[in-house]
Amino acid sequence: MDRTTRVLTVAIIVSFIAFLDGAVINVALPSIADELGGGLALQQWAVDAYLLTLGSLILLAGSLSDSFGRLRIIRIGLWGFAATSVLCAIAPTGEFLVISRALQGAAGALLVPSSLALIIATFAPADQGRAIGRWTAWTTAAFLVGPLLGGVLVDLASWRLVFWINVVPIAVALILARPLGRDAPRTEPVHIDWLGAGLGIVGLGGTVFALIEQGRYGWTSPVVAVPLVVGLVALVLFVLQERRSPHPMLPLELFNRRNFAAGNLATVFIYAAFSLGPFAMTIFLQQSGGFSATMAGLATLPPTIMLVLLGARFGELSSRFGPRVFMTAGPIIVGGGYLLTLAVQDELVYWWQFLPGILVIGLGMAMTVAPLTSTILGAVDPIHAGIGSAVNNAVARIAGLVAIASISVIAGSQLDVSGYRRTAAAVAVMLVIGGLVSWFGIRNPRVEPVADAVPPRLA
């Protein structure tokens, strides 16, 4: 295995682990509550504790990756994720599980931006599109295969296997990473904007906490209002700090680059839809369609297969012909797939009411994800690849969180046929908006022919 293949494999595994754990737990929640008690509150926080620390720490993680080296941060994240996965697996109480999930999210935040930055630092520009296509295909597939894997583990054994299973790919990633050695030493001194990091954590943490809890307590409750106000104030102070800091954690000039700004704006709508759509579809198939957890996972598996098979190909095409047309057509095609699923009836017939739409969704997702990611990262310098990836991941995660938190407003009290139809239509609208933002905002970069390109050393 050559170095570039090894780097790509490690990057895929570590990101897949972090994304999978955020998705695989959903079907295990009823079993967790049955054994540990805590009811709906425990189920919510078993998911939300992970999302809260992941979302609030990811900017700091991107900055640490750029400052201290991608391989070092990845290894720390892998060891931390392994330890916290074991804590989750042996949790004797609901409180212990929630705290362990929060720690697991912190470790997960170290993995995602570092893995993508590692690809940018290793692959020549001409090869980055295809490499990112493979990365995005496998990591996005984690969200879709998660319910299937979780359902099988819960149905056949125990919810605790959902966490024990993490140890295997973590061990594989650590073994594969050993021949990569260490990061190349930095020639310039390391500067960490700790004040900016603290403000970013408080700002994202407070606002994300408010978004999570507003559905339970309402916007006027002090439990929601105080963290929201503190979070928003901290975000304003964060921007001011980044403008005045000589070594900012988030260089704001990144947003002066058209493709970076427009790509992240498109991400808001596209990933809000990518989170809300599969979430609603999986619940609808179980609650209204009568599917088991495992069968619901199987029913939504085709997009995963299409992402794996076609993601790298569309990444390569994006590098050759430019990302604009793929970032425009891809989301609109996904939206068309969700509109096809509006054919659902009270008597659900999966093969013609759902499957055609799911196949179209898979094609559109494969067309969208790699070009979107490579466009945003292609707009930043390689030295800032970690923070650039972190910004895009934070935007995607928070957009998904807001979308899922708003499902009761869109669907009503339950995801019956009419509730699902309203949700699918809303998802389609988000995707069309994301496609239009891409068309008017993205510009195809000039592609210079690269002869005998040598991948740069890791920074």
N, C-alpha and C positions, 0 to 999 in steps of 0.2 A: 504494500500500500504506500503510494507516494505521499509527500507531505500535504499537498493540497487536498487530496482525497481524505486523508486522516483529519485535517482541520475541519473539513465540511461535515464529516461523520460525527465528530465530537460536538460541533456547533448544533447539529440537528438533534442529537440525543439530549443535550442539556436543555435546550429550549422546549423540546417535546415533553420532557419531564415536568417543567414548570407549567406549561399550558395544560397538559393532561390532568394534572392534579386539581386544577381549577374547574375542570369539567366532569371528571370521573366521579366526584363525590355526590353529585346531585341525586342519582338513583339510589345511593346508599343512605340518604337522610332518614327515611322512615325506619329502617333497621337500627340506625344509631339512636334515634329517639326511643324506640322500643326497649333497647338495652340500658341506656344511660338516663332515660327520663328527660325532662326539660321541655318536652312538647315542641311547639312551633318556634319558640324563641331560640332553643338550642339549634334547631335545624337552620334557622336564618344565620346565626352567628358562626356556625361551623363553616359556612360559605363566606360570610361577610368579613370575618376576622382575617382570613387569607387575602381577600381582595383589598382590605383596608391597608395592611402593611405593604402589600405588593405595589399598590397604586401610589402610596405616599413616599416610598423609599426608592422608587425606580429612577428618579432623576439623580439622586445622590449616587446610586449604583453606577449609572452611566458616567458620571464624573470620576468616580473611583477607578472605573475601567480605563478611562483615558489617561489617568494620572499614574496608576500603579501597575498597569499591564493587564491585558485581557486574560491571559492564561492564569495568572495569579488569582484574579478575582473569580474566575470560573472554578478553580479548584477550591477556594474558600466556600463558594456557594454550594458546590456539590457536597462537601463534607457537612456543611450546615443543613442542607436539605435531607441528607441521609439521617442525621441525628434527630431532626425534628419529625421526620416520617416515622421513625421508631417510637418516638414519644406519642404521636397520634395513634399508632397501632396498639399501644399498650394502655391507652388512656382509661383510668378507672372511673372517672366522673366526667360529666359534661363540661364543667369549668376547666378541668385539666385539658380536655380536648380543644376547647376554644383558645386557650393560651398557647397550646402547642401549634395550632393552626396559624395563629398570628406570627409566631416565630418562623414557621414554615414559609409564610408569605415573604418575610424579610429575607430569608435565604433565596427564595425564588427570584426576588428583585435583582439579586446579583448575577443571575444566570442569563437572562434574556438579552439585555443590551450588550453584555460582554461577548456573547456568542455571535451576534450579528456583526459587531465591530471586528471580531476576529476574522470573519470572512472578508470584510472590506480591506483589512490590513494584509491579507495573504494573497488574494486573487488579483490578477491584473485587471484593469478596467474593462477590457474586451470580454473577459470571462465572468465578470461579476453578475451579469444578468441571469445566466444559466445557473450559477451557483446559488444565487438568492432565490431563483425559481424552485430549486430543490428544497432549500431551507423552508421557504414559505409553504410549499406543498405539504411537507411532513408536519410542520408545527401547527398550521391551520387545521390539518386533519385531526390533531389532538382534540380539538373542541368537538369534532363530529364523532370520533371513535370513542370518546370518553364515556358517553352513556351506554354504549354497547358493552365495553369492557367492564364498567362498573356493574351493570346488570348481571353479567355472567358471574362475576366474583361474588356478588351478594346472593344470587340465586343458588349457586353451587356450594358456597362455603360460608363466608362471614364478611361483614363490612370492614373488618380489620385488615383483610387482604388488600383492600384498596390502597392502604398505606404501606403495608409490607412489600408490595410489588415494586415500589420505587427503588428499593435497595439494589435490585438486579441491574437496571440500566445505569444507575449511578456508578456501580462497580465497573461496568463495561466502559463508561466514559472516562473514569479515572485511569484505567489500564491503557486505553487508546491514547490518552493525553500524555502519558509518560515520555514516549519518544520525542514529543514536540519540544521538550526541554523547558527553558524559562524564557520570559520576555526579554527582548533586547534592552539593555540598560538605556535609560533616558540621559541625554546629554545636558538637558536643562533641569534646574531644580523643580521639585514638585510643589505646587501651590494648590491648596484646597480651600475653597470659599466656604468655611464652616458656618459663618453667619447666614449666607445664602442657603446652604444646605438645611440648616435648622428652620429657616423661614419656609422653605419649600416643603419640608416634612409637615410642619404645623398647618401650612396652607392647604396642601392636598389632603392631609389626614383629616382636618376639620371639615372641609367641604364634602369629602367622600363619606365621612361618618354621617353627616347631615342627610346626604342623599339616600344612604342606606336606611336610616331610621325614620325619615319623614313619613313613610308609608304606615308606620306603626303609631307614631306619636303626633304627627301633623306638624306643619311648619311653624305654628305659634308656640309649641311646647318649648320650654327652656332647654330640654334635652337635645332639641334640634337647633333652635335659634342661636344659642350661645356658641356651639361649635361652628355653625355656619358663619356667624359674624366674625369670630376669631379667625377662621380659616380664610375668609375673603380679605380681611385686613392684612393677614400675614402674606397673602398672595400679592397684594398691592406693594407691601414693603419689600417683598422678594424681587419684584420688577425694579423697584427703585435701587435696591442693593446691587442687582446685576448690572444696572446702568452705570453705577459709580465705582464698582469693584475693579481694581486693576487685573484681577485674575478671576473672572466670573465663572461660577459653576455652569451657567447656561449663557453662552455668548448670544446676546439678543440680535446681533447682526445676522445670525442664521436666518431669521425671519425676513431679512431684506432680500433673500434669494427666492425668486418667484416660485420655483418648483417645490421648495421646502414649505413655504407658507401655504400655497395652494394644495399641495399634497396632504398636509395635515388637516386643512379644512375639509377636503374630500373624505379623509379618514373619519372625521366626526360622523358624517352621514352613513358612510359605507359600513363602518364597524358597529355603529349603533344597530343597523339592520342585520349584520352578520351575527350579532349576539341575540337580538330579540327574535329573529325568525326561527332558528333552530330550537331556542328555548321554548317558544310557543308551540312549535310543531311536535316536539317530544312530549310535552305535557298533554296536548290535545289527543295524540294517538293513544296515550294511556288512559286518560280520564273519559274521553268521549268515544274513542275507537275501540276500547276494550283490549288494547295490546298490553302484554307483559313488559317489564322493564327491558328484558333481553330482546324481545321482538320489536319494541320501539327503536332500540339501538340499531337492529338489523335493517329496519325500514328506512332509516335515515343514513345508511352507510354509503349509497352510491356516490354522493358528492365527495366523500373521502377518497374513494377509489379514483375518481376522475381527477382530483387534485394531485394525487401521487403520480398518476400516469401523464398528466398534461401540464402540470405546473411548471416544470423545468423547460418544456418546449415553449410555452408562452413567454417565459422569462428570456429565452434566447431570441424569440421573435421581437420582443420589446427592445432588446439591445440592437437589433438590426434595423428595425423600422421606426423606432421611437415609441414611447409609452402612451402617447396621448390618445390614440385611437383605442387601445386596449383598456385604458382606464375610463374611457367614455362608454364604449360598447359593453364591457364586462358587467359593470353594475346594472346597466339597463336590462341586459339579458337575465341576470339574476332576478331583477324585479319582475320580468315577464314570467319567470318560473313560478314565483309566488302567486302571481295573478292566475296562473293555470290551476293552482291548488284551491282556488275559490270554488271549484266544481264540487267540493266536499258536500255530502248530504248527511242526514241523520243516520242513514244506513251506509256506513263507510265501506267503499269498495276501493281498496288501496291501489290496485293495478291500473285503474284508469282515472281515478280521482286525484291520486297523489303522485304516483310514480312518474308520469310525464313531466310534471312540474319539477320534481326533485332532480331529474336528469338535466333539465335546462338550468336549474340552479347550480349544479355541479360544473357544467360547462362555463357558465359566467364567472363563478368563483375562481376557477383555474385561470381564466383570462385576466382576472383583476389583481389577484393578490401579489404575485411576483413583480409585475410592472409598477404597482403602487409603492411597494417597499424599496425596490431598487431606484426608483425616481427620487424618493425623499432622501435616501442615503447618498445617492449620486450628486445631490445638490450641496453636500457638506464636504469639507476637507477630511481626509482619512484620519487626521489627528483628533477630530471631533466626532468620529463615527460612533463612539460609545454614547455620548450625550445626545447625538442626533437620533440614534435608535431608541434611547430612553424616552425622549420627547414623543416620538411617534407611538411607542407602546403605551405611554401614559395617556395620550389622547384616545387611543383605541380602547383601552380598558375603561376609562371614565365614561366615554361615549356609550359603551355597552352597559355599564352599570346604570347610567341614567335611563337608557332605553328599557331595560328590564324593570327598573323601579317604576316606570310609567305604565306598565302593562295593564294595571287595573283601571287606569283612566281610559285606555284604548279599548280593552276587551270587555270591561265590566266585571262583574263579580266572579265569573267563571269562564273557562275556555271551552264553551260549547261551540256548536257550529257557527252561530252568528258572531260569537266572540272571536273565534279563530279567523273568520272572514275579515272582520274589522282589522285585526292585527296584521294579517297578510297584506291587506291593502295599504296599511300604514307603512309596512316594511318596504313595499314596492315604491311608494312615494319617496321614502328616504333614499333608496337606491337610485332613482331617477335624478334626484337632486345631486347626489354624489357624482353621477356621471356627467351632469351638466357643469358642475364645478370643475371637474377635470378637463372638459372640453374647452371652457373659457379661461381656465387658469394655468393649465400645464403647457409647457413648450418643449418640443423635442430637442434634446441637446444635440450639438454637432458631434458626430462620431468620427473621430480621426482613425485612420488605419494604424494598427499597432503591429510593428514588426519585431519578432523575437522578444516579446515582452517577458520581463523577469519579475515575478511577484516581489513586492517590497518586503523588507524584514518587518517582523512584528515590532510594534512600538508599545 
